Each structure stands twice: as C-alpha cells, then as structure tokens.
Amino acid sequence: MTAVAGPLVAVFDYGIGNLRSAQKALEVCGADARLTADPGLVAAAAAVVLPGVGAFGACMQALRAAGLEEVVHTAVESGRPFLGVCVGMQMLFSTSEEDASERGLGVIEGTVTWLGDRLPRPQMQWNQLALNTPVDPLFGGLGAQPWMYFVHSLHGVPADPAVVAATCDYGGTVNAAFRRGNVFATQFHPEKSGRDGLALLRNFVGVVGGHS
C-alpha cells in the first residue's frame, strides 16, 4: 500500500460510530489521515479531527473511557488546526440538552439545544449554508450558499454569537458551523456532502499543509 504524502491528520478513534468515513474522505482530499487512540500519534499530527455520530452522552462517555478527553484539550490548546464534525462538534460545547448529566469538553462555551418543533426532527436532508464568515479559509471557493448534508436533532448555541461561522434554515435559523481560533466545527457531515463537502475538507487539508 502506497503511503499518502500529505500532512498527517489524526482522527480520534474512540470506538463509537462510523469514524472511518471521515478518515477516508480526508485521504481522498490529500491527507495522511489515521484513525487513532494513541496520544503520541495525536501529538505528532499536523492536525486533529474529532468526528462523532449518535448520542452526545454516549460519545462523551466513550471518549473518556478511551482516555482521550485530555488529549483533545491538549490538541486544541496546541494551536494546530482542529476540526469537529457532527456529534464531534456538539462534544466541543459545554453541555447538551440531549443529556444534561454529561458535561461536554467546553472548548466552545454554550449549550447544544433541541431544534424547534416546526419541522420534523431530525433534520435529515441537504441544506444550504448562509456564511457569516465567508473569508474563512475553509469556505474558500465554495460560493455564497454551499450545499451540505445534515442528520441531526440538535444544534449548538454558543455564549458568544461571533463564533457562529455559518447557519442554515430549518423551521428557523440553525447554527451549522463554528470557528473559535484554530478550532472549526460543523454540524453537517462534509464527508457526505458531495462536491462542496469535499471542497471544504480539501481546504482544511490545505490549511494543515500551510500550518505544518
């Protein structure tokens, strides 16, 4: 098997959900992406990705059981590019209404709240983003309203609205992406979002290459 020549990207493997789809998409986009629970490999990586599917509480419990909570914090504090995806994005928040007994990572201060009841939950569809920060390098070349694929019943509501990088409309405004320093996080699944999603991941790999 030929080694990938791109930047090393550590994808947290904490034994829950289909984490390999994020890894494979990053490989397609030019990264040497590796699923790992090894703190040494995470420390050596040029960037880190926290994916997640399923329930907030179960994912937080699995992350802690794998001994990776502090590894996530260390990666964030290192200043390296960090990407959270779907429930991985939600885990970056302080708390979630889905499971009030479990605390989140607190990287983004705020709460993950249920979507409104005007439309069915979950939102399981393609939807267009409205970009709050179109100059963000991860949105480069995507146009004003890129299409992304969503599967979720909750969204993040940060204490500081300025960290919301993009929204979409689903019976009201839904926060769809976030930027806090070196941390970028998406409620949608870029790895399942066709051309626009892969363009975003290529932009992430490009940022990683420029940072390493």
C-alpha positions as CSV (number, residue, x, y, z in Angstrom):
1,M,0.0,0.0,0.0
2,T,1.4,3.4,-1.0
3,A,1.8,5.9,1.8
4,V,-0.1,9.1,1.5
5,A,2.3,12.1,1.0
6,G,0.0,14.7,2.5
7,P,0.1,16.1,6.1
8,L,-0.5,13.8,9.0
9,V,-4.1,14.2,10.3
10,A,-5.1,12.3,13.5
11,V,-8.8,11.2,13.5
12,F,-9.8,10.3,17.1
13,D,-10.9,6.7,17.3
14,Y,-12.9,6.2,20.5
15,G,-14.8,3.2,19.4
16,I,-18.2,4.6,18.6
17,G,-20.0,5.3,15.3
18,N,-18.7,5.2,11.7
19,L,-15.5,7.1,12.2
20,R,-13.8,5.6,9.2
21,S,-15.9,7.6,6.7
22,A,-14.3,10.9,7.9
23,Q,-10.8,9.3,7.6
24,K,-11.4,8.0,4.1
25,A,-12.7,11.4,2.9
26,L,-9.7,13.2,4.3
27,E,-7.5,10.7,2.4
28,V,-9.3,11.4,-0.8
29,C,-8.6,15.1,-0.1
30,G,-4.8,14.5,0.2
31,A,-4.2,13.9,3.9
32,D,-2.4,11.1,5.6
33,A,-5.4,10.6,7.8
34,R,-5.1,7.9,10.5
35,L,-7.8,6.6,13.0
36,T,-6.0,6.6,16.3
37,A,-6.4,6.5,20.1
38,D,-2.6,6.9,20.5
39,P,-1.8,10.2,22.3
40,G,1.7,10.0,20.8
41,L,0.3,9.9,17.3
42,V,-2.1,12.7,18.1
43,A,0.8,14.8,19.4
44,A,2.8,14.2,16.3
45,A,0.0,15.0,13.9
46,A,-0.2,18.3,12.0
47,A,-4.0,18.5,12.6
48,V,-6.7,16.7,14.6
49,V,-10.3,15.7,13.7
50,L,-13.0,14.7,16.2
51,P,-15.9,13.0,14.4
52,G,-19.0,11.6,16.0
53,V,-22.4,10.1,15.4
54,G,-25.1,9.0,17.7
55,A,-25.9,10.5,21.1
56,F,-23.9,13.2,22.9
57,G,-23.8,11.4,26.3
58,A,-22.7,8.1,24.8
59,C,-20.0,9.8,22.7
60,M,-18.6,11.7,25.8
61,Q,-18.6,8.5,27.9
62,A,-16.7,6.6,25.1
63,L,-14.2,9.4,24.7
64,R,-13.5,9.4,28.4
65,A,-13.3,5.6,28.6
66,A,-10.7,5.7,25.9
67,G,-8.6,8.2,27.9
68,L,-8.9,10.8,25.2
69,E,-10.6,13.8,26.9
70,E,-7.4,15.5,28.0
71,V,-5.7,14.5,24.7
72,V,-8.4,16.5,22.9
73,H,-7.8,19.5,25.2
74,T,-4.1,19.3,24.6
75,A,-4.6,19.2,20.8
76,V,-6.9,22.2,20.9
77,E,-4.5,24.2,23.1
78,S,-1.6,23.4,20.8
79,G,-2.9,25.8,18.2
80,R,-2.9,23.1,15.4
81,P,-5.9,23.0,13.1
82,F,-8.7,21.1,14.7
83,L,-12.0,20.0,13.1
84,G,-15.1,18.7,14.9
85,V,-17.8,17.0,12.9
86,C,-21.5,16.4,13.8
87,V,-21.6,15.0,17.3
88,G,-17.9,15.7,17.5
89,M,-18.9,19.3,17.0
90,Q,-21.5,19.1,19.8
91,M,-19.0,17.5,22.2
92,L,-16.9,20.7,21.9
93,F,-19.7,22.6,23.7
94,S,-20.1,22.8,27.5
95,T,-23.5,21.0,27.8
96,S,-26.3,19.4,25.8
97,E,-30.0,19.2,26.3
98,E,-29.9,15.7,25.0
99,D,-28.1,14.5,28.1
100,A,-27.9,17.0,31.0
101,S,-26.0,14.5,33.1
102,E,-22.9,14.6,30.9
103,R,-20.6,17.6,30.6
104,G,-19.1,18.4,27.3
105,L,-15.5,19.4,26.5
106,G,-16.2,23.2,27.0
107,V,-14.0,24.2,24.1
108,I,-16.9,26.4,22.9
109,E,-18.8,27.8,25.8
110,G,-22.5,27.2,25.3
111,T,-25.2,24.6,25.1
112,V,-26.4,22.2,22.4
113,T,-30.2,22.6,22.2
114,W,-33.0,20.8,20.5
115,L,-34.2,22.1,17.1
116,G,-37.6,23.7,17.1
117,D,-40.8,21.6,16.5
118,R,-42.0,23.5,13.4
119,L,-40.4,20.8,11.2
120,P,-39.7,17.1,11.8
121,R,-36.7,16.1,13.9
122,P,-34.1,15.0,12.9
123,Q,-33.3,17.3,10.0
124,M,-32.1,14.6,7.5
125,Q,-31.5,16.4,4.2
126,W,-29.4,18.6,2.1
127,N,-29.5,22.3,3.1
128,Q,-27.8,25.5,2.0
129,L,-25.4,27.4,4.3
130,A,-25.5,31.1,4.8
131,L,-21.9,32.1,5.6
132,N,-21.3,34.5,8.4
133,T,-17.6,34.5,7.8
134,P,-17.1,33.9,4.1
135,V,-13.5,34.8,4.2
136,D,-12.8,31.8,6.4
137,P,-10.2,29.7,4.5
138,L,-12.3,26.6,4.9
139,F,-15.1,28.2,2.9
140,G,-12.7,29.3,0.1
141,G,-14.1,28.7,-3.3
142,L,-17.5,27.3,-2.1
143,G,-19.6,30.2,-3.1
144,A,-22.1,32.1,-1.0
145,Q,-24.5,29.3,-0.3
146,P,-22.9,25.8,-0.5
147,W,-25.0,22.7,-0.1
148,M,-24.2,20.4,2.8
149,Y,-25.8,17.2,4.2
150,F,-27.3,17.2,7.7
151,V,-28.5,14.5,10.0
152,H,-29.3,16.0,13.5
153,S,-31.9,16.9,16.0
154,L,-29.9,19.5,18.0
155,H,-27.6,22.4,17.2
156,G,-25.0,24.4,19.2
157,V,-25.9,27.7,20.7
158,P,-22.7,29.4,21.8
159,A,-22.4,32.1,24.6
160,D,-20.6,34.2,22.0
161,P,-22.6,34.5,18.8
162,A,-19.5,35.7,17.0
163,V,-18.2,32.1,16.8
164,V,-21.0,31.0,14.5
165,A,-19.4,30.7,11.1
166,A,-22.5,29.6,9.1
167,T,-26.2,28.9,9.6
168,C,-29.0,27.2,7.6
169,D,-32.7,27.5,7.7
170,Y,-34.8,24.6,9.1
171,G,-38.0,26.0,10.6
172,G,-35.9,28.8,11.8
173,T,-32.2,29.7,12.0
174,V,-29.9,26.7,12.8
175,N,-26.3,27.2,13.7
176,A,-24.4,25.0,11.2
177,A,-20.7,25.8,11.6
178,F,-18.4,27.4,14.2
179,R,-15.0,29.0,14.3
180,R,-13.0,29.6,17.5
181,G,-9.4,30.3,16.8
182,N,-7.8,27.2,15.5
183,V,-11.0,25.2,16.0
184,F,-13.5,24.8,13.2
185,A,-16.6,22.7,13.7
186,T,-19.5,21.6,11.6
187,Q,-23.0,20.2,12.4
188,F,-23.2,18.9,8.9
189,H,-21.2,16.0,7.5
190,P,-18.7,17.3,5.0
191,E,-17.6,13.7,4.2
192,K,-21.2,13.0,3.0
193,S,-21.8,16.4,1.3
194,G,-20.5,15.7,-2.2
195,R,-18.6,18.3,-4.1
196,D,-19.0,21.1,-1.6
197,G,-18.2,18.9,1.4
198,L,-15.0,17.6,-0.2
199,A,-14.0,21.1,-1.2
200,L,-14.3,22.1,2.5
201,L,-12.1,19.1,3.5
202,R,-9.6,20.0,0.8
203,N,-9.4,23.5,2.2
204,F,-8.8,22.0,5.7
205,V,-6.0,19.8,4.4
206,G,-4.6,22.9,2.6
207,V,-4.7,24.9,5.8
208,V,-3.0,22.0,7.6
209,G,-0.2,21.8,5.0
210,G,0.4,25.5,5.3
211,H,0.5,25.3,9.1
212,S,2.8,22.3,9.5
